[in-house]
Amino acid sequence: MRLVVVSNRLPFTVSFFDGKPQFKPSAGGLTTGLWSYLDRKLLDGSERPEYLWMGWPGASVPPEHEASVRTYAEQQFKSSPVYLPEESMDRFYLGFCNKTLWPLFHYFPMLTHYEEENWQEYRNINRIFAEAVVNALRPDDVLWIHDYHLMLLPKLVREKFPEMPIGFFLHIPFPSWEVFRMLPRPWREEIIEGLLGSSLIGFHTHDYARDFLTSVLRTSGYEHQLGNLTLRDRAVEVETFPMGVEFDRFEEAANSRETELLVEELREKCVGQKVIFSVDRLDYTKGLINRLRGYETFLKLNPQWHGKVVFIISVAPSRIGVDSYQAMKSELEQTVGRIVGDYGNVHWTPLVYQFRNLTFEEIVPLYRLCDVALITPLRDGMNLVAKEFIASRPDQMGVLILSEMAGAAKEMGEALIINPFHREDFARALEQALTMPAEEQIRRHQLLQERLRRYNVVRWADDFVQALMATQKIEAARRARLLTGKAYSGILQHYRSATRRALLLDYDGTLVPFAAEPKLAVPDAELIETLTALGSDPANQVTIISGRPRRTLEEWFGKLPISLIAEHGAWLRDSGEQWHMLKTMTADWKERVRPILNLYVDRLPGALMEEKEFSLAWHYRRADPEQASMRAKELLDDLAGYTRNIDVQVFEGNKVIEIRNAGVNKGSAGIEWLAGQAPDFILGIGDDWTDEDLFRALPATALSVRVGVEKTAARYYLVNPAAVRRLLREFCEGPREKISTIISGK
């Protein structure tokens, strides 16, 4: 097995100086975390797993340098660069990724741009990535795609490698539906469908996974069961994996003699002062202005701390080409100047500001030095800085103040958790942190360090890869029951060699796709031809066994040489015969139940009631899916009370709740229809829970097929109605020629 990692950026960045390529390590938690996982030393001395990392090298590479960059990538990082046009990267990276997805997914809709040309470039870059990835993949590879830049990629690869294990991890928040829906409908639908090309989709927190599942429901209509989404042809797992840091690396660096010397040197400059430290990229999501204003409020409310505290704030340049970042930098520097001017004097500077990147060797001593780490983003997918600080304190001293809007807050409850929009929260937390007893600091650190040491970045990646591989065991079991290859050929051979055949076919979701309203699912000419050809074969007995009322089935199929079973088994009409009831039934109960269904039609826009002779159905396919799910549960509860003492049953189907007489089901109806036929080939096909009764009732020698990959008693799966119709056409061996013969009477 080879692990193929795909991200927007490679673990190195290339630039050009005097026409020659220059290489340096890429910054950011994603690339450093993944590289530490891939490049780790294995404790048992075994060979490191094979991997390939694909991504953009960080600059437009002239054709004459592509070979040298590729060689460097292969030799140093086992990576393969994806070359992208510079003009495309402007619209893709600075455009759609950082002016549309980044602000919207971080709950800054007022900063979000909706440019069609940027969206088209996003689609184009994902296609370029897909072509490169498909060309590099081997059949036994495991693919792991990362982050918001490549959300269309899973589906694009799935189209070429339908059985490959494909994982996707989103390193930023996934927003609530109310925010996500601000994207134009075609964009959000394609993004969701792109992500659903994955086998496993990972998020940092349960909240992000929940919001994604809600958006899937409202966009594509798929409901989940404990994070499992069942599509028509396969399943998708949605899980939570909180990313960790290289705990041992930070701990070892913090214990080094070099760090101790730097800390001593820094302490000499801050004699008599408590140190508050903050480090972040220049980004409006990080709450830098709020952080400064919170510190300003602390100074205003706590004059006793003047001269006794210093706030060191380090800001790393980021996305210089985005206008909003330049405006924020200007405001940040003005705020710094105002605070220093209002509170500082010749003996004391309350704030030290630096605008530059800190190296690993510089940041660890600052983690060790500070008494308080102030990590307060307005919204953050995880925030690894908070975890780095905890890992860098072998003395178990220092207090972490952490925003509740950071993903890390979900697993770091021992920190002082604050609302980053509330200045007084800052002031109270700073006062508590600066006066916290040493034993309390140690207690909190012990708990945090034990947790973070155990769940480090390697554990995070291992857990994801293992979960991804586990999905394939489930899929392998499903594929073994998929009606393809030898099983498909075997059924065709069995059909053709049989002398007496019985076919029991569901209609909605089996022979035709579901429609927004039941009356719209009218059979097309091709289906009529196929059924006519099947029914005209003297060896065949064909029946449509449906929940539809008999008048509808009669209208659509009454002239065909096939049998019909209506209302899930209430009525039967053999080919060329009259309708008759399979069981004595009454409809008196409908007067009692109908008002309840009408009430819920009124309570749920888009719902409708369908009345049949001996059943009532409440359909909600056109309704808002989340509201419909809630109303359906309420209706089921109400019906349970109303129908307790009458001879009816309540069934929940595919976007429908149906009430019908007890004892009526497709299983008993199918067996009644088969009585006396003694066929040597029996095939039952259906897509719903109502068809499970039929699958269980058929003889052990019968063939049963479920449309879709839900849990089933059927022996085989077919993925959709189109696959069912292909199978039936193969049975016909040329239905158009046969129907022409039938129509002409020859």
C-alpha positions in Angstrom: 0.0 0.0 0.0 1.2 3.5 -0.9 -0.3 6.6 0.8 -0.8 9.4 -1.6 -1.2 12.8 0.1 -2.6 15.7 -1.9 -2.6 19.3 -0.7 -2.5 22.7 -2.2 1.1 23.2 -1.0 4.1 20.8 -0.9 6.3 20.6 2.2 8.7 23.0 0.5 8.3 26.2 -1.4 10.3 27.2 -4.5 11.2 30.8 -5.4 13.6 32.2 -8.0 16.6 34.4 -7.5 18.8 35.5 -10.4 16.9 32.9 -12.5 17.8 30.0 -10.2 15.4 28.0 -8.0 15.6 28.5 -4.2 14.0 26.1 -1.8 12.8 26.5 1.7 10.4 24.6 4.0 6.8 25.5 3.8 5.1 27.2 6.8 1.8 26.2 8.3 0.4 23.5 10.6 -0.9 21.3 7.8 2.4 20.9 5.9 4.6 20.7 9.1 2.2 18.3 10.8 1.9 16.0 7.8 5.6 16.0 7.1 6.4 15.1 10.7 4.0 12.1 10.2 5.4 11.0 6.9 9.1 11.5 7.9 8.8 10.1 11.4 11.4 7.5 12.7 9.7 4.2 13.3 10.5 2.9 16.8 10.5 -0.7 15.9 13.0 -0.2 13.1 10.7 -1.3 10.4 10.7 0.2 7.0 8.8 3.5 6.7 5.6 3.1 4.7 5.7 4.2 1.1 4.1 7.5 0.3 3.9 10.2 -2.4 3.0 13.9 -1.7 1.5 15.9 -4.5 0.9 19.7 -4.5 1.8 23.1 -5.8 5.5 24.1 -5.2 4.5 27.7 -4.3 5.4 29.5 -7.5 5.1 29.4 -11.2 8.0 27.3 -12.5 9.4 28.1 -15.9 9.5 25.1 -18.2 13.3 25.0 -18.2 13.3 24.5 -14.4 10.5 22.0 -14.1 12.9 19.0 -14.3 15.2 20.3 -11.5 12.3 21.2 -9.2 10.8 17.7 -9.8 14.1 16.0 -9.0 14.5 18.0 -5.8 10.9 17.2 -4.8 11.4 13.4 -5.4 14.8 13.2 -3.7 14.2 15.4 -0.7 10.4 14.8 0.1 9.2 11.9 -2.1 6.8 14.4 -3.6 5.5 15.3 -7.0 4.9 19.0 -7.9 1.7 20.0 -9.7 2.5 22.9 -11.9 -0.1 25.6 -12.2 -0.2 28.8 -14.3 0.5 31.9 -12.3 -2.5 33.8 -13.6 -4.7 30.9 -12.6 -3.3 30.9 -9.1 -4.3 34.5 -8.6 -8.0 33.8 -9.3 -7.9 30.4 -7.5 -5.8 31.0 -4.4 -6.1 34.8 -3.8 -9.5 34.8 -5.4 -11.9 32.0 -4.7 -10.0 30.3 -1.8 -9.1 33.4 0.2 -11.8 35.8 -0.8 -14.7 33.4 -0.9 -14.2 30.2 1.0 -11.9 31.4 3.7 -14.0 34.3 5.0 -17.3 32.5 4.6 -16.2 29.3 6.3 -14.8 31.5 9.2 -18.1 33.4 9.5 -17.1 36.6 7.9 -19.8 36.9 5.1 -19.3 40.7 4.9 -15.8 40.0 3.5 -16.8 37.3 1.1 -16.6 37.9 -2.7 -18.8 36.0 -5.1 -17.0 36.2 -8.5 -18.0 33.7 -11.2 -14.7 33.8 -12.9 -12.9 32.9 -9.6 -15.3 30.0 -9.1 -14.6 28.8 -12.6 -10.9 29.0 -11.9 -11.4 27.0 -8.7 -13.1 24.3 -10.8 -10.3 24.4 -13.4 -7.5 24.0 -10.8 -9.3 21.1 -9.2 -9.5 19.5 -12.6 -5.8 20.1 -13.2 -5.0 18.5 -9.8 -7.3 15.6 -10.7 -5.5 14.9 -14.0 -2.1 14.9 -12.2 -3.3 12.7 -9.4 -5.1 10.2 -11.7 -1.9 9.9 -13.8 0.2 9.2 -10.7 -2.1 6.8 -8.9 -1.7 3.0 -8.7 -4.7 0.7 -8.2 -3.6 -0.3 -4.7 -3.0 3.3 -3.5 -4.7 5.1 -0.6 -5.5 8.7 -1.3 -5.7 11.4 1.3 -6.8 14.9 0.1 -6.4 18.0 2.3 -8.3 21.2 2.9 -10.6 23.7 1.3 -8.6 24.3 -1.8 -9.4 20.9 -3.2 -13.0 20.2 -2.2 -14.0 19.1 -5.7 -11.1 16.7 -6.1 -12.6 13.6 -4.4 -15.4 13.2 -6.8 -13.1 13.9 -9.8 -10.8 11.1 -8.8 -13.7 8.8 -7.8 -14.9 8.9 -11.4 -11.6 7.3 -12.6 -11.0 5.1 -9.6 -14.5 4.1 -8.3 -13.2 1.6 -5.7 -10.2 3.5 -4.3 -10.1 4.5 -0.6 -10.3 8.3 -0.7 -10.0 10.4 2.4 -10.6 14.1 2.8 -9.7 16.3 5.8 -10.9 19.9 6.2 -8.5 21.9 8.3 -10.8 24.9 8.7 -14.3 25.1 10.2 -17.2 23.9 8.1 -19.9 26.6 8.6 -23.5 26.2 9.7 -26.1 25.7 6.9 -27.3 29.3 7.3 -23.8 30.5 6.4 -22.9 27.8 3.8 -26.1 28.5 1.9 -24.8 32.0 1.1 -22.8 30.4 -1.7 -24.7 30.3 -5.0 -26.7 27.1 -5.3 -24.7 25.6 -8.1 -21.4 26.3 -6.2 -22.5 24.7 -2.9 -24.1 21.7 -4.7 -20.9 21.0 -6.6 -18.8 21.4 -3.4 -21.0 19.0 -1.5 -21.0 16.5 -4.3 -17.2 16.9 -4.7 -16.7 16.0 -1.0 -19.1 13.1 -1.2 -16.7 11.5 -3.6 -14.7 10.6 -0.5 -14.8 7.4 1.5 -14.0 9.2 4.8 -14.4 12.9 5.5 -12.6 14.2 8.6 -13.1 17.4 10.7 -11.4 18.7 13.8 -14.5 19.0 15.9 -18.0 17.4 16.3 -19.6 20.8 15.5 -18.0 21.0 12.1 -19.0 17.5 11.3 -22.6 18.2 12.4 -22.8 21.3 10.3 -21.4 19.5 7.3 -24.0 16.7 7.7 -26.8 19.3 7.9 -25.6 20.9 4.7 -25.5 17.5 3.0 -29.0 16.9 4.0 -30.3 20.3 2.8 -28.2 20.2 -0.4 -28.3 16.6 -1.5 -31.0 15.1 0.6 -28.9 12.4 2.2 -29.7 11.6 5.8 -27.0 10.2 8.1 -27.0 7.5 10.7 -24.4 8.2 13.3 -22.2 10.0 10.8 -22.7 7.4 8.0 -24.1 8.6 4.8 -25.6 6.0 2.5 -25.4 7.1 -1.2 -27.0 5.1 -3.9 -23.8 3.1 -4.7 -21.7 3.3 -1.6 -21.3 4.8 1.9 -19.4 7.8 3.2 -18.2 8.1 6.8 -18.0 11.5 8.5 -15.7 11.5 11.6 -14.0 13.8 14.0 -10.2 13.8 14.3 -8.7 16.6 16.4 -5.2 17.3 15.0 -2.2 17.3 17.4 1.3 18.6 17.4 4.8 17.0 17.5 4.7 17.0 21.3 8.1 15.4 21.8 9.8 17.9 19.4 8.6 20.9 21.4 9.3 19.3 24.7 12.8 18.4 23.7 13.5 21.9 22.4 12.1 23.5 25.5 14.4 21.4 27.7 17.5 22.2 25.6 20.4 24.2 27.0 20.1 26.7 24.0 16.5 27.4 25.0 17.5 27.9 28.7 20.1 30.5 27.7 17.7 32.4 25.5 15.0 32.4 28.2 17.5 33.7 30.8 18.5 36.5 28.4 14.9 37.4 27.8 14.0 37.4 31.5 16.8 39.9 32.1 15.0 42.3 29.8 11.7 41.8 31.6 12.8 42.0 35.2 9.9 42.6 37.6 7.3 42.0 34.9 4.9 39.3 34.0 5.0 38.4 30.3 1.9 37.9 28.2 2.8 36.3 24.8 0.8 36.0 21.6 1.8 34.8 18.2 -0.4 34.5 15.1 -0.6 35.1 11.4 -1.9 38.4 10.1 -5.5 37.3 9.5 -8.9 38.8 10.5 -10.0 35.4 11.8 -7.3 35.5 14.5 -8.9 38.4 16.4 -5.7 40.4 16.8 -7.5 43.8 17.1 -9.9 42.3 19.7 -6.9 40.9 21.6 -5.2 44.3 21.8 -8.4 46.0 22.8 -9.0 43.3 25.5 -5.5 44.0 26.8 -6.3 47.7 26.7 -9.4 47.1 28.8 -7.3 45.1 31.3 -4.9 48.0 31.7 -7.8 50.4 32.1 -9.5 48.3 34.8 -6.3 47.2 36.6 -3.9 50.2 37.2 -2.1 48.2 39.8 -0.6 46.1 37.0 0.9 49.1 35.2 4.7 48.7 35.1 4.4 45.0 36.1 3.2 43.4 32.9 4.3 43.4 29.3 2.5 42.0 26.3 4.7 40.6 23.5 2.6 40.2 20.4 4.2 38.7 17.3 2.4 38.8 14.0 3.5 36.8 10.9 3.0 38.3 7.5 0.2 36.4 5.6 -1.6 36.8 2.2 -0.1 40.2 1.5 -1.9 40.3 -1.8 -5.4 40.5 -0.2 -6.6 44.0 0.3 -8.4 43.3 3.6 -5.2 42.1 5.2 -3.4 45.4 4.3 -6.2 47.4 5.9 -6.0 45.1 9.0 -2.3 45.6 9.3 -2.7 49.4 9.3 -5.4 49.2 12.0 -3.3 46.8 14.0 -0.3 49.2 14.1 -2.5 52.2 14.9 -4.0 50.3 17.9 -0.5 49.3 19.1 0.6 52.9 18.9 -2.4 54.2 20.8 -2.0 51.7 23.6 1.7 52.4 24.0 1.0 56.2 23.9 -1.9 56.0 26.4 -0.3 53.8 29.0 3.4 53.7 28.4 6.1 56.0 29.9 9.9 56.4 29.9 10.2 53.6 32.4 7.7 51.1 31.0 6.5 49.9 27.6 3.2 47.9 28.1 3.4 46.3 24.6 6.1 45.0 22.3 5.0 44.4 18.7 6.9 42.7 16.0 5.7 42.0 12.4 7.8 39.1 11.2 8.0 35.3 11.0 9.4 33.6 14.1 11.6 30.5 13.6 11.1 27.4 15.7 14.2 28.2 17.6 12.8 31.7 18.4 9.3 30.7 19.3 10.0 27.9 21.8 12.0 30.2 24.2 9.0 32.7 24.1 6.6 29.9 25.0 9.0 29.0 27.9 9.3 32.6 29.0 5.7 33.8 29.1 3.5 33.7 32.2 0.4 33.9 30.0 -0.2 32.7 26.4 -3.1 34.6 24.9 -4.5 32.6 22.0 -7.9 34.1 21.1 -9.0 33.7 17.4 -12.5 34.9 16.4 -12.8 31.6 14.6 -10.3 28.8 14.0 -10.5 25.3 12.7 -8.1 23.9 15.4 -5.3 26.3 16.4 -2.1 24.4 17.0 -0.3 27.3 18.7 -2.2 26.6 21.9 -1.0 23.0 21.8 2.6 24.0 21.0 2.6 26.3 24.1 1.5 23.4 26.4 4.1 21.1 24.9 6.8 23.7 25.4 6.3 23.9 29.2 8.2 21.1 30.9 8.1 23.2 34.0 4.3 23.0 33.9 4.0 26.7 34.6 2.2 29.4 32.6 -1.5 29.9 31.9 -3.2 29.4 28.6 -6.1 31.8 27.7 -7.9 30.3 24.8 -10.9 31.5 22.7 -14.0 29.3 22.8 -14.2 29.9 19.0 -11.0 27.8 18.4 -11.5 24.1 17.6 -8.8 23.4 20.3 -11.1 24.6 23.0 -13.2 21.5 22.7 -10.4 19.3 24.0 -8.4 21.9 26.2 -11.0 22.7 28.8 -8.3 23.2 31.5 -7.3 26.5 29.8 -9.1 29.7 30.7 -11.8 29.8 28.0 -13.1 33.2 26.9 -15.3 34.9 24.4 -12.9 36.8 22.1 -15.6 39.4 21.3 -16.0 40.5 25.0 -13.3 42.9 26.3 -14.3 42.4 29.9 -13.7 38.6 29.4 -10.1 39.4 28.4 -9.6 41.6 31.5 -11.0 39.0 33.9 -9.1 36.1 32.4 -5.8 38.1 32.4 -6.3 39.0 36.0 -7.1 35.4 36.9 -4.1 34.1 34.9 -1.6 36.6 36.4 -2.6 35.7 39.9 -3.1 31.9 39.5 -1.2 29.9 42.2 1.6 27.7 41.0 0.0 24.5 42.1 -3.1 25.3 40.1 -1.0 26.0 37.0 0.8 22.7 37.4 -2.5 20.8 37.9 -3.9 22.2 34.6 -0.7 21.6 32.7 -0.5 18.0 33.9 -3.9 17.2 32.5 -3.4 19.0 29.2 0.1 17.6 28.6 -1.0 14.0 29.3 -3.8 14.4 26.7 -1.7 16.1 24.1 1.3 13.8 24.5 -1.1 10.8 23.9 -2.9 12.3 21.0 -0.1 13.9 19.0 0.1 14.6 15.3 1.2 11.0 14.4 -1.7 9.6 16.4 -4.1 11.9 14.5 -2.8 10.8 11.1 -2.7 7.2 12.1 -6.2 7.3 13.3 -7.4 8.9 10.1 -5.6 6.4 7.9 -6.8 3.4 9.9 -10.4 4.7 9.8 -10.0 5.2 6.0 -8.9 1.6 5.6 -11.7 0.4 7.8 -14.2 1.9 5.3 -12.8 -0.3 2.6 -13.6 -3.5 4.6 -17.2 -2.4 4.7 -17.2 -1.4 1.0 -15.5 -4.7 0.1 -18.4 -6.6 1.7 -20.9 -4.4 -0.2 -19.0 -4.8 -3.5 -19.1 -8.6 -3.0 -22.9 -8.4 -3.2 -23.0 -5.9 -6.0 -24.5 -7.5 -9.1 -21.6 -7.3 -11.5 -19.1 -9.5 -13.2 -19.7 -13.3 -12.7 -22.8 -12.8 -10.6 -24.4 -10.6 -13.3 -23.4 -13.1 -16.0 -24.7 -16.0 -13.9 -28.1 -14.4 -13.5 -28.3 -13.8 -17.3 -27.4 -17.5 -17.9 -29.9 -18.7 -15.3 -32.6 -16.6 -16.9 -31.9 -17.8 -20.4 -31.8 -21.5 -19.4 -35.0 -21.3 -17.3 -38.3 -22.6 -18.8 -40.6 -20.9 -16.3 -39.7 -17.5 -14.9 -41.3 -15.1 -12.3 -40.3 -11.5 -12.0 -41.5 -9.3 -9.2 -40.6 -5.7 -9.8 -41.2 -2.7 -7.5 -41.9 0.6 -9.4 -40.8 3.9 -7.7 -37.1 4.0 -7.0 -36.6 0.7 -8.9 -37.9 1.0 -12.4 -38.0 4.9 -12.3 -36.2 7.4 -10.1 -38.1 9.1 -7.4 -40.0 12.3 -8.5 -40.9 15.4 -6.4 -44.5 14.4 -6.5 -45.9 10.8 -7.0 -47.9 11.8 -10.0 -44.8 12.9 -11.9 -43.1 9.5 -12.0 -44.9 8.4 -15.2 -43.3 5.5 -17.1 -41.5 6.4 -20.3 -41.8 4.7 -23.6 -38.7 2.7 -23.2 -39.9 1.2 -20.0 -43.2 0.3 -21.5 -41.5 -1.4 -24.4 -39.2 -3.4 -22.0 -42.1 -4.5 -19.8 -44.2 -5.4 -22.8 -41.4 -7.5 -24.3 -40.8 -9.3 -21.0 -44.5 -10.0 -20.4 -44.9 -11.2 -24.0 -42.4 -14.0 -23.5 -44.5 -17.2 -22.9 -41.9 -18.4 -20.3 -42.3 -15.2 -18.2 -44.8 -14.2 -15.5 -44.1 -10.5 -14.7 -45.7 -8.4 -12.0 -45.3 -4.9 -10.8 -45.7 -4.9 -7.0 -46.1 -1.4 -5.8 -47.5 0.9 -3.2 -49.4 2.8 -5.9 -53.2 2.7 -6.0 -54.7 0.3 -8.4 -56.3 3.0 -10.6 -52.8 4.4 -11.3 -51.3 1.1 -12.1 -54.3 0.3 -14.3 -53.9 3.6 -16.2 -50.2 3.1 -16.8 -49.8 -0.7 -17.3 -53.4 -2.1 -17.7 -52.8 -2.9 -21.4 -49.5 -4.6 -20.9 -49.3 -8.5 -20.6 -48.2 -8.3 -17.0 -49.8 -8.7 -13.6 -50.2 -5.9 -11.1 -50.2 -5.8 -7.3 -51.4 -2.4 -5.8 -51.2 -0.8 -2.4 -48.3 -3.1 -1.2 -50.5 -6.2 -1.5 -54.1 -5.0 -1.0 -55.1 -5.7 -4.6 -54.0 -8.2 -7.2 -54.8 -8.3 -10.9 -53.4 -11.2 -12.9 -52.6 -10.4 -16.5 -55.8 -10.1 -18.5 -58.0 -10.7 -15.4 -60.0 -8.5 -13.0 -58.7 -6.9 -9.8 -59.5 -8.7 -6.6 -58.6 -8.1 -2.9 -56.1 -10.4 -1.3 -57.5 -9.8 2.2 -60.8 -8.6 3.5 -60.2 -5.0 4.6 -62.0 -1.9 5.8 -61.4 1.7 5.3 -63.4 3.1 8.2 -60.3 4.0 10.1 -59.4 6.6 7.4 -61.9 9.0 8.8 -60.0 9.0 12.1 -56.5 9.3 10.6 -57.1 11.6 7.6 -57.4 14.8 9.8 -54.1 14.1 11.4 -52.3 13.8 8.1 -54.1 17.0 6.8 -52.9 18.8 9.9 -49.3 17.8 9.2 -49.6 18.8 5.5 -50.5 22.2 6.8 -47.7 22.3 9.3 -45.0 21.4 6.7 -44.8 23.4 3.5 -44.2 21.0 0.6 -45.9 18.0 2.2 -48.9 16.3 0.6 -51.3 13.6 1.4 -52.1 10.7 -1.0 -55.3 8.8 -0.5 -55.6 5.2 -1.8 -58.5 2.8 -1.3 -57.1 1.1 1.8 -54.2 3.3 2.8 -53.2 6.9 3.4 -49.7 8.3 2.7 -48.0 11.5 3.9 -45.3 12.5 1.4 -42.6 15.0 2.3 -40.0 14.7 -0.5 -40.5 18.4 -1.6 -40.3 19.8 2.0 -37.4 21.3 3.8 -35.4 18.2 4.8 -34.5 19.2 8.4 -38.0 20.5 9.2 -39.5 17.4 7.5 -37.4 15.1 9.7 -38.7 16.8 12.8 -42.3 16.8 11.6 -42.1 13.1 10.5 -41.0 12.1 14.1 -43.9 14.1 15.5 -46.4 12.5 13.1 -45.2 9.0 14.0 -45.6 9.8 17.7 -49.2 11.1 17.1 -50.1 8.2 14.9 -48.9 5.6 17.4 -51.5 6.9 19.9 -54.4 7.2 17.4 -53.9 3.8 15.8 -53.1 1.8 18.9 -56.6 0.2 19.1 -57.4 -0.2 15.4 -56.3 -2.9 12.9 -53.8 -0.7 11.0 -50.0 -0.4 10.7 -47.8 2.7 10.3 -44.8 2.4 8.1 -42.0 4.9 7.4 -40.6 4.7 3.9 -38.5 6.8 1.6 -39.7 10.4 2.4 -43.2 9.0 3.1 -45.2 7.8 6.1 -48.0 5.3 5.2 -50.9 3.9 7.1 -52.5 0.8 5.9 -54.4 -2.3 7.1 -52.5 -4.7 9.3 -51.2 -7.8 7.6 -50.9 -6.3 4.2 -47.4 -6.4 2.8 -45.4 -7.3 -0.4 -44.2 -10.6 1.1 -47.6 -12.2 1.6 -48.8 -10.7 -1.7 -45.8 -12.0 -3.6 -46.2 -15.5 -2.2 -50.0 -15.4 -3.1 -49.1 -14.4 -6.7 -46.5 -17.2 -7.0 -48.8 -19.9 -5.7 -49.2 -22.7 -8.3 -46.6 -21.3 -10.7 -43.6 -23.5 -9.8 -41.1 -21.3 -11.7 -37.4 -22.3 -12.0 -36.3 -18.7 -12.0 -37.6 -16.2 -9.5 -36.3 -12.6 -9.3 -37.5 -9.9 -6.9 -36.2 -6.3 -7.2 -37.0 -3.4 -4.9 -35.5 -0.4 -3.3 -37.4 0.3 -0.1 -38.1 -1.2 3.4 -41.5 -2.4 2.0 -39.6 -4.7 -0.4 -37.7 -6.3 2.5 -40.9 -8.3 3.3 -40.8 -9.6 -0.2 -37.1 -10.5 0.0 -37.6 -12.4 3.2 -40.7 -14.3 1.9 -39.2 -15.5 -1.4 -37.9 -19.1 -1.5 -34.3 -19.7 -0.7 -33.6 -20.5 -4.4 -34.9 -17.0 -5.5 -32.7 -14.1 -6.5 -33.4 -10.9 -4.7 -31.9 -7.5 -5.6 -31.9 -4.3 -3.5 -31.6 -1.0 -5.4 -29.1 1.1 -3.4 -26.6 -0.1 -0.7 -28.8 0.0 2.4 -28.8 -2.9 4.8 -30.9 -5.5 3.2 -32.1 -9.1 3.2 -31.6 -9.2 -0.6 -28.7 -11.3 -2.0 -27.5 -8.6 -4.4 -27.3 -4.8 -4.9 -27.8 -2.7 -8.0 -26.9 1.0 -7.7 -29.9 2.7 -9.3 -33.0 2.3 -11.5 -30.8 2.7 -14.7 -28.9 -0.4 -13.7 -32.2 -2.3 -13.1 -33.4 -1.3 -16.5 -30.2 -2.4 -18.2 -30.6 -5.8 -16.6 -34.2 -6.1 -17.8 -33.2 -5.1 -21.3 -30.6 -7.8 -21.3 -33.3 -10.3 -20.4 -35.3 -9.1 -23.4 -32.4 -9.6 -25.9 -33.7 -6.7 -28.1 -37.0 -5.4 -26.8 -37.5 -3.0 -29.7 -37.5 -5.8 -32.2 -39.9 -7.9 -30.1 -42.3 -5.0 -29.5 -42.3 -4.2 -33.2 -43.3 -7.8 -33.9 -46.0 -7.7 -31.2 -47.5 -4.4 -32.5 -47.5 -5.6 -36.1 -49.1 -8.9 -35.1 -46.5 -11.0 -36.9 
